[in-house]
Amino acid sequence: MPPRGGVGEWSTGWLSSTAPAWSSRSYTLPVTSDCLLLTLPQGLDRQRVSGWHFQLFDLGEGEEQGYHRAAMPSGSWEPMDALTGRGGPEASSIWFRAEFPHPGWGERTVLRFDGAFMAANVWLNGRLLGSHYGYPGSFGFDISSFLETKNTIAVCVQATGEPGHLPAPLAGLEEHGSRWWPLGIVGRVWLERAGSVIVQSLESNWRLTPGLAEASIKTVVINLDGREMDIMVGWQMLAPDTDTPKVRWRRPARLQGRQSMVLETRVAVDRPELWWPWTLGGQPLYTLVAHVEVRGRRSTVTARRVGIREIDLEPSAGGMAWTINGRRHFPRGAVLPPLPPGDSADPIGAWRLAGLDLALSRGQVPSDRTADSADTAGVLLVVDPPPFLPGEGDEQAHRDHMQESIGVIAPHASAAVLLHRGGGQVSEAMSSASAGDEPYQLSGTARAEVESVRRAKFQPLTALVLRQLPDLDEAEGALAATTVLADWHRIGDGDSMRLRFHVVNDDLAVSGRALVRWRLRALEPTGWLPFVRDRSGEVAVGIPAPDQPPALYEAAVTLPGEGTVVLELGLEQDGELLSYLEYEIEPD
C-alpha cells in the first residue's frame, strides 16, 4: 500500500515479507509517522466514532481490493466493539471500517485515535490521510477539508512477529500452543472540535523548596492553518478535588502557518499538597489546564492530572539511593507482566495487595492507562525501554518511536525513573529522573531471597525488585510493609538456640511500639502432651521509621525437640496483626 499523491511516508528495508500470490511486489511496513502526535484529548467538543466492522488478512492485503474506498467492499465484515484483537502468523493485518455523518460544527475537526498496535494507515472517503507507527502513542489528523455529508473511515493496522517489531514481553505470548500478539486499534476513535491552533502536549517538571513547589511547564502548540496566527495561551492549576485555581498565567505567541512551537514557562505553587508512593503518604493530583485563544475566541482547551513530587537518585555503595520529596526511601517492587494493549485487566491493582510500591517495566513502555492507574495507586514506575538491536530495523525510527511513547507517560507523577542504555535523545523525553545504572536490586520470588534483601535494607542503598509478582499468599508476610523477619544460630553443642528478630518498616503511617510474638513447636510431635514442650515468648519492640535500617532484637531459647521445628512469628500493634510468618528450622 504505497502512499499516493505524496501523502504518507514508507520506509524501505524494514520487516519485508512475501506478498500474497496475487501481487508481484514485496510489502514493507511503515516505521515512520505522518500524522499529528496528540498526547491529550483536544478541542471544545468531541464525538465518539462507533459502528466499526473488521476483517483479518495476511500482511499487505487489502488496498488493491479497494478496502479503503468509500463504497462498501466485498467480503464478510463483522461488527467489533473492542477494537484490539489478536494477530498471528496467518493474520498480521486487520482492516476496520466505520461511517459517521458530518459533525455539524463550523470549526476544524480533528480525527483522533487513542492508539493502534502496531502500524496504522488511515483513509477518509478513499483519501489516504497518513500513517502512524508504534504503541503507546495517540495520533490524529486534521480532516476539516475532507469532510462530506456522509463519511467513511478505513483503517489498516499491521503487526508482524518478526524480530524487532514487537516489544520483547509481547513477542512470546501463546495460548493453547499457538503464538499470538495484539493487533488493531487501541482504545477509541474520536472526532474533536477545535480551532486553528491546538495543544499537542503538556508537561511539568517540579522542584521543591520549603513551603513551595516550582515547576517548569512545557507546552507544544501547533498551527493547523497555513496563515500566520497571533495567539494567547493561558494556563491554570486547579487544586486536588476542586475547581479552584491555585494559580493562573498567560503568554502571547505568534505562529507561522503550519508551525509547531514549544512554549516554556515557570510557575510556583505555595504550600503544595505532595504526591507520594502509597507507603509514604497520599496521592493528591492537581489539574493543569491549558487553553489557546485566537483573535479573542477559544481555539482549544485540554488538561492533564499532575502530581507534585521530586525524585532524586544518588550513587551509593552497591546501588542507587532513592530520595522522594526530600525523604530517603527504600522502594519494594516487582517486574510488570506483559501488558498487551486492549487488555482490560489492571496489573497495578495487585501491587498494593502485595505491599509493593514500585513497578518495573522491562522491554516495554507502559501505556497511558497503566500510568494513570499507578498515579492513583501511588506506585512508582521505572521504565527500562526496549533497546535497539543492530540488524532489526531502522535505528532512527526506533529512537523516534521511543521518544514519542516515553513522552506519553513522562508527565505522570508515577513515572519515576527512565533507564537510558545509551544515547541522550530518548532519556531527555522523561526529564524527571533518569539513570544509566539500575536503581534497584533484582531478586527472585523465593522467600529466602526476599528476606535476605529486606534484612539488609540500605546495604546497599537501593530498591528491591522481584523478577515477577509473587504468590500473594506465600509471600504475604515477607513482603508486608511492616514486618518482622527471623534468622537463628545454635549456641554451642547443646539444644539452645539464639533467635534474631529484624523489625522492618517501609510504611510512614506505622510507628511506635509493637509486640513480637513467637512460638517454637516440633514439626512432628511425639510422646504424651507434645504441646507441653513448645517454647513461646514475646518481645516488646520499637518500629523504625522508613528511612531507618531494621531494628534488631534477640532471644535465647531451648529447642522443643531433636527433629525439625517450626517457628511461628507475628508482629502485633494495638491488637492488629501486622505480619505473620512461619519458618522450618532443620536440625544441624
C-alpha positions in Angstrom: 0.0 0.0 0.0 2.4 2.8 -1.1 1.1 6.3 -0.5 -0.4 8.2 -3.3 -0.3 11.9 -4.1 2.8 12.3 -1.8 0.8 11.7 1.4 2.5 9.5 4.0 6.0 8.1 4.4 7.1 4.5 3.9 10.4 3.0 4.9 12.4 0.6 2.9 14.3 -2.4 4.1 12.2 -3.0 7.3 10.3 -6.2 8.1 9.7 -7.1 4.4 7.6 -10.2 3.9 6.4 -12.1 0.8 3.3 -10.6 -0.7 0.2 -12.8 -1.5 0.2 -14.7 -4.7 -2.0 -12.2 -6.5 0.7 -9.5 -6.1 4.0 -9.3 -7.9 5.6 -6.8 -5.4 7.1 -7.3 -1.9 5.5 -5.5 1.0 7.1 -3.3 3.6 5.6 -1.9 6.8 5.8 1.8 7.6 8.1 2.7 10.5 7.6 6.5 10.5 4.6 8.6 11.4 2.9 11.1 9.1 0.2 12.5 11.4 -0.4 14.7 14.4 1.1 13.3 17.6 -1.6 14.1 20.2 -0.9 13.0 23.8 -4.1 14.7 25.1 -7.7 15.0 24.1 -8.3 18.2 22.2 -10.9 20.8 21.5 -14.1 22.3 22.5 -16.3 19.3 21.9 -15.9 15.6 20.9 -17.9 12.7 19.5 -17.0 9.0 19.6 -16.8 7.2 16.3 -18.6 3.9 16.6 -20.2 1.2 14.5 -16.9 -0.5 13.4 -16.6 -3.6 11.2 -13.5 -5.6 10.5 -11.7 -8.3 8.5 -8.4 -10.1 9.2 -5.9 -10.6 6.4 -2.4 -11.6 5.6 0.2 -8.8 5.6 0.0 -6.4 2.6 -3.5 -7.4 1.5 -6.4 -5.0 1.1 -5.8 -1.9 -0.9 -5.8 -3.5 -4.3 -9.2 -5.0 -3.4 -10.5 -1.5 -2.6 -11.0 -1.9 1.2 -10.0 1.8 1.7 -12.7 3.2 -0.7 -15.9 4.8 0.5 -18.1 2.2 -1.3 -18.6 -1.0 0.8 -16.2 -3.6 -0.5 -17.0 -7.3 -0.8 -16.3 -9.9 1.8 -17.6 -10.7 5.3 -17.3 -7.6 7.5 -18.0 -8.4 11.2 -19.1 -5.9 13.8 -16.5 -5.2 16.5 -16.8 -3.2 19.8 -13.4 -3.9 21.4 -11.1 -2.8 18.6 -7.9 -4.6 19.8 -7.9 -8.1 18.5 -5.3 -10.9 18.2 -2.9 -11.3 15.4 -0.8 -14.3 14.5 1.5 -15.8 11.8 -1.5 -16.2 9.4 -3.3 -12.9 10.4 -1.0 -10.0 10.7 -3.2 -7.3 9.1 -6.7 -6.1 10.2 -8.9 -3.7 8.3 -11.6 -1.6 10.0 -14.4 0.5 8.5 -16.9 2.9 10.1 -19.3 5.6 8.9 -20.2 8.9 10.5 -22.1 12.0 9.5 -20.7 15.5 9.3 -20.3 16.5 13.0 -22.1 19.8 12.2 -19.7 22.3 13.8 -18.1 25.2 12.0 -14.6 24.9 13.4 -12.0 22.4 12.5 -12.4 18.7 13.1 -9.6 16.5 14.3 -9.8 12.8 13.9 -8.0 11.3 17.0 -7.0 7.7 17.8 -6.2 6.7 21.4 -3.6 4.4 19.8 -3.0 1.5 17.4 -0.8 -1.6 17.5 1.4 -1.5 15.6 1.5 0.3 12.2 -1.7 2.1 11.2 -2.7 3.6 7.9 -5.9 5.8 7.8 -8.2 6.8 4.9 -11.1 9.1 4.9 -13.6 8.8 1.9 -10.9 7.0 -0.1 -8.2 9.6 0.6 -5.0 8.4 2.4 -4.6 10.7 5.5 -1.3 9.3 6.7 0.2 6.7 8.9 1.4 6.1 12.5 3.9 3.6 13.8 4.3 2.4 17.4 2.5 1.9 20.7 1.8 3.6 23.0 1.0 6.9 21.3 -2.2 8.8 20.4 -2.3 10.4 17.0 -4.7 12.1 14.7 -5.4 14.1 11.5 -7.0 17.4 10.6 -9.8 16.3 8.4 -11.7 19.6 8.2 -11.1 20.0 4.4 -12.1 16.4 3.6 -15.4 16.0 5.4 -18.6 15.3 3.5 -22.2 14.9 4.5 -21.6 11.1 4.9 -18.1 9.9 5.7 -16.3 6.6 5.7 -13.1 5.9 7.7 -11.0 2.9 6.7 -8.0 1.8 8.8 -5.5 -0.9 8.2 -3.4 -1.9 11.2 -0.5 -4.3 10.8 1.9 -6.1 13.2 4.2 -9.0 12.4 6.0 -11.4 14.7 9.4 -10.8 13.0 12.4 -9.9 15.2 12.5 -6.3 16.3 8.9 -5.5 15.5 7.2 -6.5 18.8 8.3 -5.4 22.3 10.1 -8.4 23.9 7.4 -9.1 26.6 4.7 -9.4 23.8 6.8 -11.5 21.4 6.3 -14.7 23.4 2.6 -14.7 24.0 1.0 -18.1 23.5 -2.4 -19.7 24.1 -3.1 -23.5 23.6 0.3 -23.8 21.9 -0.4 -21.1 19.3 1.6 -17.9 19.2 -0.3 -14.6 19.1 0.2 -10.8 19.5 -2.1 -7.8 19.9 -3.4 -6.3 16.7 -5.8 -3.4 16.0 -6.9 0.0 17.2 -6.3 0.6 20.9 -9.0 2.4 22.9 -11.4 4.6 21.0 -11.6 6.9 18.0 -12.9 10.5 18.3 -14.0 13.5 16.3 -12.8 16.6 18.2 -13.9 20.1 17.6 -11.0 22.7 17.6 -9.9 26.0 16.2 -6.8 26.6 14.1 -4.3 26.2 16.9 -4.2 23.1 19.2 -2.1 21.8 22.1 0.0 18.7 21.2 1.5 18.1 24.6 1.7 19.5 28.1 4.4 18.5 30.7 5.6 19.7 34.1 8.8 19.1 36.0 8.8 20.0 39.7 11.5 21.2 42.2 10.7 21.6 45.9 11.8 24.2 48.4 10.5 24.6 51.9 6.8 25.5 51.6 7.0 26.0 47.8 6.9 23.9 44.6 8.3 25.4 41.4 7.6 23.8 38.0 8.9 24.3 34.5 5.9 23.8 32.2 6.5 22.8 28.6 3.6 23.2 26.2 3.7 22.3 22.5 1.2 24.1 20.3 0.7 23.7 16.5 -1.0 25.9 13.9 -3.1 23.8 11.6 -3.8 26.8 9.3 -1.5 28.0 6.5 -1.8 31.6 7.8 0.2 33.4 10.5 -1.6 33.4 13.8 -1.3 35.6 16.9 -2.4 33.5 19.9 -2.8 33.8 23.6 -2.0 30.7 25.6 -3.4 30.5 29.2 -2.8 28.0 32.0 -4.3 27.4 35.4 -3.5 24.9 38.1 -6.6 23.5 39.9 -6.2 22.2 43.5 -6.9 18.5 44.1 -10.6 17.5 44.0 -11.7 21.1 43.4 -12.4 23.5 40.6 -10.5 26.3 42.4 -7.4 27.6 40.6 -4.3 27.8 42.7 -2.6 29.9 40.1 -3.3 31.3 36.6 -1.0 32.8 34.0 -1.0 33.7 30.3 1.5 34.2 27.4 1.2 35.6 23.9 2.9 34.0 20.9 3.0 34.2 17.1 2.9 31.1 14.9 3.7 30.9 11.3 1.5 28.8 9.0 1.8 25.1 10.0 4.3 25.9 12.6 4.8 24.0 15.8 6.2 25.8 18.8 7.4 24.8 22.3 6.4 27.3 25.0 8.3 27.1 28.3 7.0 28.8 31.3 7.6 28.6 35.1 5.1 28.6 37.9 5.1 28.3 41.7 2.5 26.7 44.0 2.5 27.8 47.6 2.1 25.2 50.3 1.7 22.3 47.8 0.0 19.0 48.5 2.7 16.5 47.6 2.2 13.2 45.7 3.9 10.2 47.5 4.2 6.5 46.9 1.4 4.9 48.9 3.8 3.6 51.6 4.8 7.2 52.4 1.7 9.2 52.0 -1.3 10.2 49.8 -1.7 10.8 46.1 -3.3 14.3 45.6 -3.5 15.2 41.9 -3.8 18.7 40.7 -5.3 19.5 37.3 -3.1 21.5 34.8 -5.4 23.2 32.2 -4.1 24.8 29.0 -6.2 26.8 26.6 -5.5 28.7 23.4 -7.3 31.8 22.1 -7.1 33.1 18.5 -8.4 36.7 18.0 -10.2 36.5 21.3 -12.0 33.2 20.5 -11.3 29.9 22.2 -9.4 27.6 19.9 -8.9 24.6 22.1 -8.7 23.5 25.8 -7.1 20.5 27.3 -5.9 19.3 30.7 -3.9 16.6 32.5 -3.6 15.5 36.1 -0.4 16.4 37.8 1.3 15.1 40.9 3.7 17.5 42.6 6.7 15.5 43.7 10.5 15.4 43.3 12.6 12.2 42.9 16.3 12.1 43.2 18.8 9.2 42.7 22.3 9.3 44.2 25.1 6.7 43.7 25.7 4.8 46.9 27.8 1.9 48.0 26.5 -1.0 45.9 23.5 0.7 44.5 21.4 3.9 44.0 19.8 5.7 46.9 16.3 7.0 46.4 15.0 10.3 47.8 11.4 11.3 47.3 10.3 14.8 48.3 13.4 15.1 50.4 12.8 11.8 52.3 15.0 8.8 51.9 13.0 5.8 50.7 13.6 2.1 50.1 11.0 1.0 47.4 9.9 -2.6 47.1 8.6 -3.7 43.7 8.3 -6.3 41.0 8.7 -6.6 37.3 5.4 -5.9 35.4 4.0 -8.8 33.4 3.5 -8.4 29.6 1.0 -5.6 29.0 -1.0 -6.4 25.8 -2.8 -3.4 24.5 -6.6 -3.7 24.9 -6.3 -6.0 27.9 -8.9 -4.7 30.4 -7.1 -6.1 33.4 -5.3 -3.6 35.7 -1.9 -5.1 36.8 -1.2 -2.2 39.2 -4.1 -3.2 41.4 -2.2 -6.2 42.7 0.9 -4.2 43.7 -0.7 -2.7 46.8 -2.2 -6.0 47.8 1.4 -7.4 47.7 2.7 -4.5 49.7 4.7 -3.2 46.8 5.2 0.4 45.7 7.4 0.1 42.6 6.7 -1.5 39.2 9.5 -2.1 36.7 8.6 -2.2 33.0 11.3 -4.1 31.2 11.4 -4.1 27.4 8.0 -2.4 27.1 6.9 1.2 27.6 3.7 1.1 29.7 0.6 2.8 28.4 -1.1 6.0 29.5 -3.8 3.9 31.1 -1.2 1.9 33.2 0.5 5.2 34.3 -2.9 6.6 35.3 -3.5 3.6 37.5 -0.1 4.0 39.0 -0.7 7.7 39.7 -3.9 6.8 41.6 -2.5 3.8 43.5 0.8 5.6 44.5 3.1 3.1 42.7 6.4 4.3 41.2 7.1 3.3 37.6 10.7 2.5 36.5 10.8 2.2 32.7 13.6 0.1 31.0 12.6 0.6 27.3 13.4 -1.9 24.6 16.9 -1.4 23.2 17.7 -1.1 19.5 19.3 -4.3 18.2 21.5 -3.9 15.1 20.0 -5.7 12.1 16.5 -5.5 13.4 15.2 -2.4 11.7 16.0 1.3 11.4 17.8 2.8 14.5 16.5 6.4 14.0 12.9 5.1 13.6 13.3 3.1 16.8 14.6 6.2 18.6 11.7 8.4 17.3 9.2 5.8 18.4 10.8 5.6 21.9 10.8 9.4 22.1 7.1 9.5 21.4 6.0 6.6 23.6 8.0 7.7 26.6 6.6 11.2 26.1 3.2 9.7 26.7 3.9 8.6 30.3 6.6 11.2 31.2 4.2 13.7 32.6 2.7 11.3 35.1 3.5 11.6 38.8 4.2 7.8 39.0 6.8 8.0 36.1 9.8 7.9 38.4 12.9 6.7 36.5 13.8 6.1 32.9 16.8 3.9 32.3 18.9 5.1 29.4 21.1 2.4 27.9 22.9 4.8 25.6 22.1 8.0 23.7 20.6 11.1 25.3 17.8 11.7 22.9 15.4 9.2 24.5 16.4 9.9 28.1 15.5 13.6 27.6 11.9 12.5 26.9 11.5 11.8 30.7 13.4 14.5 32.5 12.0 13.9 36.0 14.7 11.3 36.8 16.9 9.1 34.7 19.7 6.7 35.4 22.3 4.8 33.4 22.6 2.2 36.1 19.7 0.1 37.5 18.5 1.8 40.7 17.3 -1.5 42.1 18.4 -4.9 43.1 16.7 -7.8 41.3 15.7 -10.7 43.4 13.9 -14.0 42.9 10.5 -14.6 44.4 11.7 -17.3 46.8 11.0 -16.1 50.3 14.6 -16.6 51.4 15.9 -14.2 48.7 13.3 -11.6 49.6 14.0 -11.7 53.3 17.8 -11.5 52.7 17.4 -8.3 50.8 14.9 -6.8 53.3 17.1 -7.6 56.3 20.0 -5.8 54.6 17.9 -2.7 54.0 20.1 0.3 52.9 23.0 -2.1 52.4 23.2 -1.4 49.5 21.1 1.7 49.4 18.7 0.7 46.6 15.3 -0.7 45.8 14.3 -4.3 45.9 12.6 -5.6 42.7 11.3 -9.1 42.4 11.6 -10.7 38.9 7.8 -11.3 39.0 4.9 -10.7 41.2 5.0 -13.4 43.8 2.1 -15.6 45.0 0.4 -13.2 47.4 -0.5 -15.9 50.0 3.0 -17.4 50.1 4.9 -14.1 50.3 2.4 -12.0 52.2 4.4 -11.8 55.5 7.8 -11.3 54.0 6.5 -8.5 51.7 4.3 -6.7 54.2 5.3 -3.0 54.5 5.8 -3.5 58.3 7.0 -7.0 59.2 9.3 -9.0 61.5 11.8 -11.4 59.9 13.9 -14.0 61.7 17.3 -15.8 61.5 18.9 -18.0 64.1 22.0 -20.0 65.1 22.9 -22.7 67.6 24.6 -21.9 70.9 27.4 -24.3 71.4 26.7 -28.1 71.1 23.6 -28.1 73.2 19.9 -27.8 72.4 19.9 -24.0 72.8 19.3 -21.5 70.0 19.6 -17.7 69.6 16.7 -16.2 67.6 17.2 -12.8 66.0 14.2 -10.7 65.0 14.6 -8.0 62.4 11.7 -5.4 62.5 11.5 -3.8 59.0 9.2 -0.9 58.2 8.5 0.9 54.9 5.2 2.5 55.8 5.2 6.1 57.0 1.8 5.6 58.7 3.1 2.9 61.1 5.3 3.9 64.1 5.6 3.5 67.8 5.8 0.3 69.9 4.7 -3.2 68.9 5.0 -6.7 70.1 6.8 -9.7 68.5 5.1 -12.9 69.5 6.9 -16.2 68.7 6.4 -19.9 69.2 8.6 -22.9 68.6 7.0 -26.3 68.1 8.1 -29.7 66.8 7.0 -30.3 63.2 6.1 -33.9 64.0 5.1 -34.0 67.7 5.8 -37.3 69.5 5.0 -38.5 73.0 2.4 -37.6 75.6 1.1 -34.0 75.5 3.7 -32.8 73.0 2.4 -29.2 73.3 3.9 -29.0 76.8 7.3 -29.0 75.1 6.5 -26.0 72.9 8.5 -22.8 73.5 7.0 -19.3 73.2 7.6 -15.8 74.2 7.1 -12.1 73.3 9.4 -9.2 72.9 8.4 -5.5 73.1 9.9 -3.7 70.1 10.1 -0.3 68.5 9.1 0.2 64.9 11.8 2.0 62.9 11.0 4.9 60.6 11.0 4.0 56.8 14.3 5.9 56.4 16.0 3.8 59.1 17.5 0.3 58.9 15.7 -2.7 60.6 15.6 -2.8 64.3 17.3 -5.9 65.7 16.2 -7.9 68.8 17.3 -11.3 70.2 16.0 -14.1 72.4 17.7 -17.3 73.6 15.5 -20.5 73.7 15.8 -24.2 74.3 14.6 -26.3 71.3 11.4 -28.3 71.9 12.8 -31.5 70.3 15.6 -33.0 68.2 13.9 -33.0 64.8 12.6 -30.2 62.6 10.9 -27.4 64.5 8.6 -24.7 63.3 9.0 -21.1 64.3 5.7 -19.1 64.2 6.4 -15.4 64.2 3.9 -12.5 64.4 4.1 -8.7 64.7 1.2 -7.0 66.6 0.4 -3.4 67.3 -2.7 -2.4 69.4 -4.3 -5.7 68.8 -3.7 -5.7 65.0 -1.6 -8.3 63.3 0.8 -6.5 61.0 2.5 -9.6 59.7 2.8 -13.4 60.3 5.4 -15.8 59.1 6.4 -19.5 59.7 9.9 -20.9 59.4 11.0 -24.5 59.4 14.3 -25.0 61.3 16.2 -28.1 60.3 18.4 -29.9 62.8 22.2 -29.5 62.2 
